[in-house]
Amino acid sequence: MTLEFSLTSEQEEIRKLAHQFAEKEIRPVAARYDENEEFPYEVVQMAHKLGLSPAAFIPEEYGGQSLDFLTELILNEELSWGCAGIAVCIQSMALAIAGIRASGTEEQKKRWLPEFTNPDRLVLGGLGLTEPDSGSDALAMKTRATRVSDGYVLNGTKQFCTNGGIADYHVIYANTDPSKGPAGIASFLVPKGTPGLRMGRKEKKLGVRASHTAQVMLEDCLVPLDHRLGGEPDAEKSGPGALGALMTLEATRPGVAAGALGIARAAYEFALDYAQDRKQFGKPLWQHEAVGFKLADMAMKIDAARLLIWRAGWMATQGHAFERAEGSMAKCFAADVAMEVTTDAIQVLGGYGYIKEYPVEKWFRDAKIYQIWEGTAEIQRLVISRAIAGQRGTIKLRG
C-alpha cells in the first residue's frame, strides 16, 4: 500500500492561484476591512470569478466543477492565510449550499445549486440554525414552522448568522413539531426579500470582522411548500430530520480546521521572519533558545494539524466514515493550535505584537472563533470521547 503526501498537479495549481490571490488581493486590504467591519464585495466577487469560491466544489451535474474535498481544504488554508475574515466571506455561500445538498430533493438541487455557479454573478448564502437561547443544544430551538394551506409560516429569531439578512438565500431550520424530537426539525430555503424576513442586530465582533454576522428575524414569514428542503415528510418513514441530514456532512469540520491552520501558519511565518531579522544581545532572536524552541513548537503543531486535516479530507474523498470522529479531531486540534500559535507569535514580537502596526494581534483575534463555531472545542471533545468509546449512536453531532 502506497502512502502519498504530494499534491496532484491540479491541486498544486489551485494552491498557487489561491496563495497569489491571498497575497495580492486579500492581504493589502485585510486591515481596512477588519477595522471598518465591512463586507468585501469586490474581493469576494474576484475570488468567485477565479473559481476560488465554494461554487467550484458543487457537482458538475448542478453546474459546478466537482473539485474534490482535499482541494477545498488546501484552498481554505491559503485564503485564511491571507485574512480569515475575508476568507469566511468568500466561503460563506457554502453554508446555504451545504443545507441544500444535505436535505434537498434532486429537483430542488437542480433548481437552486446552479444559482451559485455563475462566475459573473455573486450569489450569497446564509444558514440560520443557532438561536439566542440555543447554541450547541440545537434541539432546543424555538423557531417554529406552522403548516398552512399554501406553505409554512416561520416565526423566530436566528442568532450569529453569517450573511444574516444580506444573503440571497437563507437556509432556515425550524421546528414543525417539538414532540417528534430531531425528526420534527425541517429546513426551508428563504430567498432575500421574502416578506417577514429581516435583518436584526448586526454583531460587532472580536475577530473575523470583515465577515457579516447578524440576527435574522422571522415574523409571519410565509414560505411556499416547495421551499421546504426534502419536501413533505413521509408519514410512514421516520428519519433524523433536516438537522440530522446536515450533520451527516462530516466534511464541514475539516474545512473549518483548514481555516484555523491558515491563521496559525500566517502568524508562525511572520514570527519566524521577525525572529530572524530582529537582534537582541548581539544575535538574532531565534538563536535564543527561549524563542527558538517556541518557534520549533509552533512549526510542529502546524504540521501535525495539517496531517489531521488532510487525513480527514482524504477519508471524506474516499467515502470513508469518520468512525473515530476524525473530523472533530482535525477541527478541535487545529483550532487549539491557531490559538496557541498566535499567542506565541505575539510573545515573540513582544510589544510590537500587541499593536496594530503588526498583523499578529489581528490573527490572534481571528483565531479565537475557531474554538467556538461549528461546534465548540468542548463539544468536539464530547464527540471524540463518545466515538472512541463506541457510543457514537448516542449523540446527534457527527465528527
C-alpha positions, 0 to 999 in steps of 0.5 A: 500500500502506497502512502502519498503526501504530494499534491496532484498537479491540479491541486498544486495549481489551485494552491498557487492561484489561491496563495497569489490571490491571498497575497495580492488581493486579500492581504493589502486590504485585510486591515481596512476591512477588519477595522471598518467591519465591512463586507468585501464585495469586490474581493469576494466577487474576484475570488468567485470569478477565479473559481476560488469560491465554494461554487467550484466544489458543487457537482458538475451535474448542478453546474459546478466543477466537482473539485474534490474535498482535499482541494477545498481544504488546501484552498481554505488554508491559503485564503485564511492565510491571507485574512480569515475574515475575508476568507469566511466571506468568500466561503460563506455561500457554502453554508446555504449550499451545504443545507441544500445538498444535505436535505434537498430533493434532486429537483430542488438541487437542480433548481437552486445549486446552479444559482451559485455557479455563475462566475459573473454573478455573486450569489450569497448564502446564509444558514440560520440554525443557532438561536439566542437561547440555543447554541450547541443544544440545537434541539432546543430551538424555538423557531417554529414552522406552522403548516398552512394551506399554501406553505409554512409560516416561520416565526423566530429569531436566528442568532450569529448568522453569517450573511444574516439578512444580506444573503440571497438565500437563507437556509432556515431550520425550524421546528414543525413539531417539538414532540417528534424530537430531531425528526420534527426539525425541517429546513426551508430555503428563504430567498432575500426579500421574502416578506417577514424576513429581516435583518436584526442586530448586526454583531460587532465582533472580536475577530473575523470582522470583515465577515457579516454576522447578524440576527435574522428575524422571522415574523409571519414569514410565509414560505411556499411548500416547495421551499421546504428542503426534502419536501413533505415528510413521509408519514410512514418513514421516520428519519433524523430530520433536516438537522440530522441530514446536515450533520451527516456532512462530516466534511464541514469540520475539516474545512473549518480546521483548514481555516484555523491552520491558515491563521496559525501558519500566517502568524508562525511565518511572520514570527519566524521572519521577525525572529530572524531579522530582529537582534537582541544581545548581539544575535538574532532572536531565534538563536535564543533558545527561549524563542527558538524552541517556541518557534520549533513548537509552533512549526510542529503543531502546524504540521501535525494539524495539517496531517489531521486535516488532510487525513480527514479530507482524504477519508471524506474523498474516499467515502470513508466514515469518520468512525473515530470522529476524525473530523472533530479531531482535525477541527478541535486540534487545529483550532487549539493550535491557531490559538496557541500559535498566535499567542506565541507569535505575539510573545515573540514580537513582544510589544510590537505584537500587541499593536496594530502596526503588526498583523499578529494581534489581528490573527490572534483575534481571528483565531479565537472563533475557531474554538467556538463555531461549528461546534465548540472545542468542548463539544468536539471533545464530547464527540471524540470521547463518545466515538472512541468509546463506541457510543457514537449512536448516542449523540446527534453531532457527527465528527 
